[in-house]
Amino acid sequence: MKIWYNKKAKSCTLITDRKTRRYFSGIDVDEGVMLLSDKKYYLADARNFYAVKNLLISTDIIPVKYEGIESIESILKNEKIKTLYIDYDNTTVRELETYKSFKIKIKDCSNWLKNLKSIKTETEVQKIKRACEIVQDAFYETVKEIKKGVTEKYLAEYIKNSMLKMGAEDISFDTIVAFQENSAVPHHQTGDTKLKDNQVVLIDVGCKVDGYCSDLTRTVFFGSPSDEFIKNYNAVLDANLIAIDKITCGTLTCEADKFSRDKLKELGLDEYFTHSLGHGLGLNIHEFPSLSKKTQDTLKNGMTFTIEPGVYFDGKYGIRIEDTVILQDGKVQRLFTDDKKLIII
C-alpha cells in the first residue's frame, strides 16, 4: 500500500514542491498544492485555476480553487483524514506549524518520496535518454567552435542555443565552461576568460526534455597537451570506466564511489578527487541517490544517476569525465554513445 493513502488509517499526503507536483500530475504550474488520498486533488489559486482545470481534463485528478489554508483543511475534514504526510525536505517551520493546527497527526514522507522518484518509469527514461542525445550532439557541435580567443561565456551560450534548436526545453543547470586554471574549480562560474594556446577546456552541461534532465562533462585540450596531462586524463577515464563496469544492482552508494576512488589511489591521484562520484537525476538535476563515500544507500534497477570522477590541481587545471547512466537488468548502461577518448584540438 502506498504511504500516501491507507484506507484503514485514513492517511493523506500533501505535496507542495513544484517538481514533485509535476511528478504526480504531469503538469507544471508555478504555484499550487496537491492532496493525495484515495482521490487526488490539485489546488490552484484564481490566477492558475482555469489553466490547471483544462490541463487536468483527461486525468483523474480533481481541480480545486485554492482560497487559503482553509481549502486544504476542508478536504481533510471531508475525507476524515487522521494522518497527514508531508515532505519535510520541502516544508518550512512556519508551514509545519500551520499544518499542526489541523489537529491531526503529522508525519514525514520525504524518504518515501525520494525512493519512489528514484526508480524511473519507462516514460521517464525515454525523456532522460532524449535529453542525453541532445546534450551529446550539442557538445560535439560546440567543440567545432573551440578556437583561440573564444570566451567561456561564448561557448556556454553556443551550446545552450544548440540544445534549444535540437528540441531541448531549457538547460538543466547553469552551464560550466572553464579554461585552464579555472577548470580546477569544480563549480567554476563561467566568465569572460579568453582561450589561449595549450589550455584545458572543461564543459559541464545539461538540458531538459519535458522537465527531465541530462548531465554531461567532457574535458578537451586546445593545443599540445603535456605527458602529465594525458596520463592524468587517462587515469580519470579509467576511474569512470571501472565504476561503470563494477556497479550492479545492490551495490551500495559508498561502494560505487570507492570503485573510482581506489582506481585513482592506485595512481596517486585520490587526494585530488574532491567530490562524490555522482548523483541521481530526473526532474531535478540533483536528487536521490548520492553516490558518496558518506552514504550507504542501495542502487537499484531503474535508477538514473551520474558517474563523474575528477581530479583538480589548484592553480593549474582540472579534469572531469561525466556520464548520465541508468541501472537496468542489474548493470549500468550509459546514455551517451561517445568513446570519451581525449579530444585534442
C-alpha positions as CSV (number, residue, x, y, z in Angstrom):
1,M,0.0,0.0,0.0
2,K,1.4,3.4,-0.9
3,I,2.2,5.6,2.0
4,W,0.2,8.5,0.8
5,Y,-3.1,6.6,1.3
6,N,-4.1,4.0,3.7
7,K,-7.8,3.4,3.7
8,K,-8.0,2.0,7.1
9,A,-5.8,4.6,8.7
10,K,-7.3,7.4,6.7
11,S,-4.0,8.9,5.7
12,C,-3.2,11.5,3.1
13,T,-0.1,13.2,1.6
14,L,0.3,16.9,1.0
15,I,2.6,17.8,-1.9
16,T,3.8,21.4,-2.2
17,D,7.1,21.2,-4.1
18,R,6.6,22.2,-7.7
19,K,8.6,19.4,-9.3
20,T,7.0,16.8,-7.1
21,R,3.6,18.1,-8.1
22,R,4.7,17.7,-11.7
23,Y,5.8,14.2,-11.0
24,F,2.3,13.2,-9.7
25,S,0.2,15.3,-12.0
26,G,2.2,15.6,-15.3
27,I,1.6,19.4,-15.4
28,D,4.0,22.2,-14.5
29,V,2.4,25.1,-12.6
30,D,4.4,27.6,-10.6
31,E,2.1,27.6,-7.6
32,G,-0.3,25.2,-6.0
33,V,-0.5,22.1,-3.8
34,M,-1.7,18.5,-4.2
35,L,-3.5,16.2,-1.8
36,L,-3.2,12.5,-2.4
37,S,-5.7,10.1,-0.7
38,D,-8.0,7.6,-2.4
39,K,-8.7,10.7,-4.6
40,K,-6.2,13.2,-6.0
41,Y,-6.7,16.9,-5.6
42,Y,-4.9,19.7,-7.3
43,L,-5.4,23.1,-5.5
44,A,-4.6,26.2,-7.5
45,D,-5.4,29.8,-6.8
46,A,-7.6,32.0,-9.0
47,R,-4.6,33.0,-11.3
48,N,-3.9,29.4,-12.3
49,F,-7.2,27.6,-11.6
50,Y,-8.8,27.6,-15.0
51,A,-5.5,26.7,-16.7
52,V,-5.0,23.8,-14.3
53,K,-8.6,22.7,-14.8
54,N,-8.1,22.5,-18.5
55,L,-4.7,20.7,-18.2
56,L,-6.3,18.0,-15.9
57,I,-9.4,17.3,-18.1
58,S,-8.1,13.9,-19.3
59,T,-6.8,12.8,-15.8
60,D,-8.4,11.5,-12.6
61,I,-7.1,14.5,-10.7
62,I,-9.8,16.8,-9.2
63,P,-9.0,20.6,-9.6
64,V,-9.9,22.7,-6.6
65,K,-9.8,26.5,-6.4
66,Y,-7.4,27.4,-3.6
67,E,-8.7,30.1,-1.3
68,G,-6.3,29.9,1.6
69,I,-5.2,27.2,4.0
70,E,-8.9,26.6,4.8
71,S,-9.2,24.9,1.4
72,I,-6.7,22.2,2.5
73,E,-8.3,21.8,5.9
74,S,-11.8,21.4,4.3
75,I,-10.7,18.5,2.1
76,L,-9.0,16.8,5.1
77,K,-12.2,17.1,7.1
78,N,-14.4,15.9,4.3
79,E,-12.1,12.9,3.7
80,K,-12.0,12.3,7.5
81,I,-8.2,12.2,7.3
82,K,-6.5,11.3,10.6
83,T,-2.8,11.4,9.4
84,L,-1.2,13.9,7.1
85,Y,2.1,13.0,5.5
86,I,4.3,16.0,4.4
87,D,7.6,16.3,2.8
88,Y,10.0,17.6,5.5
89,D,12.6,18.3,2.8
90,N,10.3,21.0,1.3
91,T,8.5,22.3,4.3
92,T,9.3,25.4,6.3
93,V,8.9,25.6,10.1
94,R,6.1,28.1,9.6
95,E,4.3,25.8,7.3
96,L,4.7,22.9,9.7
97,E,3.1,24.9,12.5
98,T,0.2,25.7,10.2
99,Y,-0.4,22.0,9.4
100,K,-0.2,21.1,13.1
101,S,-3.2,23.5,13.6
102,F,-5.4,20.9,11.7
103,K,-5.3,18.8,14.9
104,I,-4.4,15.6,13.1
105,K,-1.2,13.5,13.1
106,I,1.7,14.9,11.0
107,K,4.3,12.5,9.7
108,D,7.3,12.8,7.3
109,C,7.2,11.1,3.9
110,S,10.4,12.7,2.5
111,N,12.3,9.4,2.4
112,W,9.4,7.6,0.7
113,L,9.2,10.3,-1.9
114,K,12.9,10.2,-2.6
115,N,12.9,6.5,-3.1
116,L,9.7,6.5,-5.2
117,K,11.1,9.1,-7.6
118,S,14.5,7.4,-7.8
119,I,13.0,4.5,-9.7
120,K,12.2,5.8,-13.2
121,T,9.3,4.6,-15.3
122,E,9.9,3.8,-19.0
123,T,8.3,7.1,-19.9
124,E,10.7,9.0,-17.7
125,V,13.6,7.0,-19.0
126,Q,12.8,7.9,-22.6
127,K,12.7,11.6,-21.7
128,I,16.1,11.4,-20.0
129,K,17.5,9.5,-22.9
130,R,16.4,12.1,-25.3
131,A,17.9,14.9,-23.1
132,C,21.1,12.9,-23.2
133,E,21.1,12.6,-27.0
134,I,20.6,16.3,-27.4
135,V,23.3,17.4,-24.9
136,Q,25.8,15.0,-26.5
137,D,25.1,16.2,-30.0
138,A,25.2,19.8,-28.9
139,F,28.6,19.3,-27.2
140,Y,30.2,17.9,-30.3
141,E,28.8,20.8,-32.3
142,T,30.3,23.2,-29.8
143,V,33.7,21.5,-30.0
144,K,33.9,22.9,-33.5
145,E,33.7,26.4,-32.0
146,I,36.8,26.0,-29.7
147,K,39.4,28.3,-31.0
148,K,42.0,30.8,-29.7
149,G,40.4,33.9,-28.2
150,V,36.9,32.5,-27.7
151,T,35.4,33.2,-24.3
152,E,33.9,30.8,-21.8
153,K,30.6,32.7,-22.0
154,Y,30.5,32.4,-25.8
155,L,30.9,28.6,-25.7
156,A,28.3,28.3,-22.9
157,E,25.8,30.4,-24.9
158,Y,26.6,28.5,-28.1
159,I,25.9,25.1,-26.6
160,K,22.7,26.4,-25.0
161,N,21.4,27.6,-28.3
162,S,22.4,24.4,-30.0
163,M,20.4,22.4,-27.5
164,L,17.3,24.6,-27.8
165,K,17.5,24.2,-31.6
166,M,17.7,20.4,-31.2
167,G,14.5,20.3,-29.1
168,A,15.5,20.9,-25.5
169,E,13.1,23.0,-23.5
170,D,15.8,24.5,-21.3
171,I,19.2,24.0,-19.7
172,S,19.1,21.8,-16.6
173,F,21.6,24.0,-14.7
174,D,23.9,26.9,-15.4
175,T,26.5,25.6,-17.9
176,I,30.1,25.5,-16.7
177,V,32.8,26.3,-19.3
178,A,36.2,26.5,-17.6
179,F,39.6,27.2,-19.2
180,Q,42.9,26.0,-17.8
181,E,43.3,27.0,-14.1
182,N,39.5,27.7,-13.9
183,S,38.9,24.0,-14.6
184,A,40.5,23.3,-11.2
185,V,37.4,24.7,-9.6
186,P,34.6,22.0,-9.9
187,H,31.8,24.6,-9.8
188,H,33.6,27.4,-11.6
189,Q,31.3,30.4,-12.6
190,T,31.6,30.7,-16.4
191,G,33.1,34.1,-17.2
192,D,34.8,36.3,-19.8
193,T,38.2,34.4,-19.8
194,K,39.6,34.0,-23.3
195,L,41.1,30.8,-24.5
196,K,44.9,30.7,-25.1
197,D,47.1,28.1,-26.8
198,N,47.8,24.9,-24.9
199,Q,44.9,25.1,-22.4
200,V,42.3,22.8,-20.9
201,V,38.7,23.3,-21.8
202,L,36.2,21.7,-19.4
203,I,32.5,21.8,-20.3
204,D,29.8,20.6,-17.8
205,V,26.3,20.9,-19.4
206,G,22.8,19.5,-19.4
207,C,19.4,20.1,-20.8
208,K,15.7,19.3,-20.1
209,V,13.2,17.4,-22.2
210,D,9.7,17.6,-20.8
211,G,11.2,18.5,-17.5
212,Y,13.7,15.7,-17.3
213,C,17.4,16.4,-17.0
214,S,20.7,15.2,-18.6
215,D,24.2,15.9,-17.3
216,L,27.4,15.6,-19.2
217,T,31.0,16.7,-18.6
218,R,33.9,16.4,-21.0
219,T,37.4,17.8,-20.8
220,V,39.3,18.5,-24.1
221,F,42.6,20.1,-24.8
222,F,43.4,23.1,-27.1
223,G,46.9,22.8,-28.3
224,S,49.6,20.3,-27.3
225,P,49.0,18.5,-24.0
226,S,51.8,17.5,-21.8
227,D,52.6,13.9,-21.0
228,E,51.4,14.6,-17.4
229,F,48.0,15.9,-18.6
230,I,47.5,12.8,-20.9
231,K,48.4,10.5,-18.1
232,N,46.0,12.2,-15.7
233,Y,43.2,12.3,-18.3
234,N,43.5,8.6,-18.9
235,A,43.5,8.0,-15.1
236,V,40.2,9.8,-14.8
237,L,38.8,7.9,-17.8
238,D,39.8,4.6,-16.1
239,A,38.1,5.7,-12.9
240,N,35.0,6.4,-14.9
241,L,35.0,3.1,-16.8
242,I,35.7,1.0,-13.8
243,A,32.7,2.4,-11.9
244,I,30.5,1.7,-15.0
245,D,31.8,-1.8,-15.1
246,K,31.6,-2.7,-11.4
247,I,28.4,-1.1,-10.3
248,T,25.5,-3.5,-10.2
249,C,22.0,-3.7,-8.7
250,G,22.6,-4.0,-5.0
251,T,25.8,-2.0,-4.9
252,L,25.9,0.5,-2.0
253,T,26.5,4.1,-3.0
254,C,29.6,4.3,-0.9
255,E,31.0,1.2,-2.7
256,A,30.3,2.8,-6.1
257,D,32.3,5.8,-5.0
258,K,35.1,3.6,-3.8
259,F,35.5,1.8,-7.2
260,S,36.6,5.1,-8.8
261,R,38.4,6.4,-5.7
262,D,40.5,3.3,-5.4
263,K,41.5,3.4,-9.0
264,L,42.7,7.0,-8.6
265,K,44.5,6.0,-5.4
266,E,46.5,3.3,-7.3
267,L,47.8,6.2,-9.5
268,G,48.4,8.5,-6.6
269,L,45.6,10.9,-7.5
270,D,42.9,10.2,-5.0
271,E,43.7,13.3,-2.9
272,Y,42.8,15.4,-6.0
273,F,39.3,13.8,-6.3
274,T,37.5,16.2,-4.1
275,H,33.8,15.5,-4.6
276,S,31.5,12.4,-4.7
277,L,31.2,10.1,-7.6
278,G,27.8,11.1,-8.7
279,H,24.1,11.9,-8.0
280,G,20.7,10.9,-9.1
281,L,18.8,13.0,-11.6
282,G,15.3,13.2,-13.0
283,L,13.0,16.2,-12.8
284,N,15.8,17.6,-10.5
285,I,19.4,17.8,-11.6
286,H,20.4,16.6,-8.2
287,E,18.3,14.1,-6.4
288,F,18.5,10.8,-4.5
289,P,20.7,8.8,-4.5
290,S,24.0,10.4,-3.8
291,L,27.0,8.2,-4.8
292,S,29.3,9.3,-2.0
293,K,31.7,7.7,0.4
294,K,29.5,9.0,3.2
295,T,26.2,7.4,2.0
296,Q,25.1,3.7,2.3
297,D,22.0,3.6,0.1
298,T,21.4,0.6,-2.3
299,L,21.5,1.2,-6.0
300,K,18.5,-0.4,-7.7
301,N,17.3,-1.2,-11.2
302,G,15.5,1.8,-12.7
303,M,17.7,4.4,-11.1
304,T,19.3,7.1,-13.2
305,F,22.4,8.8,-12.0
306,T,25.8,10.3,-12.9
307,I,29.3,8.9,-12.8
308,E,31.7,11.8,-12.7
309,P,35.2,11.2,-11.3
310,G,37.5,14.2,-11.5
311,V,40.9,15.5,-10.4
312,Y,41.7,19.1,-9.6
313,F,45.1,20.7,-9.3
314,D,44.8,24.1,-7.8
315,G,46.1,26.9,-10.0
316,K,46.8,24.5,-12.8
317,Y,43.9,22.6,-14.3
318,G,41.1,20.1,-13.6
319,I,39.8,17.0,-15.4
320,R,36.3,15.6,-15.1
321,I,34.5,13.0,-17.2
322,E,30.8,12.6,-16.5
323,D,28.2,10.2,-17.9
324,T,24.5,10.0,-17.2
325,V,23.6,6.3,-16.8
326,I,20.8,4.0,-15.9
327,L,20.9,0.8,-13.9
328,Q,19.0,-1.8,-15.9
329,D,19.0,-5.6,-15.7
330,G,21.5,-5.4,-12.9
331,K,24.1,-3.4,-14.9
332,V,25.0,0.2,-15.7
333,Q,24.0,1.3,-19.2
334,R,25.5,4.6,-20.4
335,L,23.0,7.1,-22.0
336,F,25.8,8.6,-24.1
337,T,27.5,6.9,-27.1
338,D,30.9,8.6,-27.4
339,D,34.1,6.8,-26.5
340,K,35.4,9.6,-24.3
341,K,38.9,9.5,-25.6
342,L,40.8,12.7,-25.2
343,I,39.9,15.3,-27.8
344,I,42.9,17.4,-28.9
345,I,42.2,20.5,-30.9
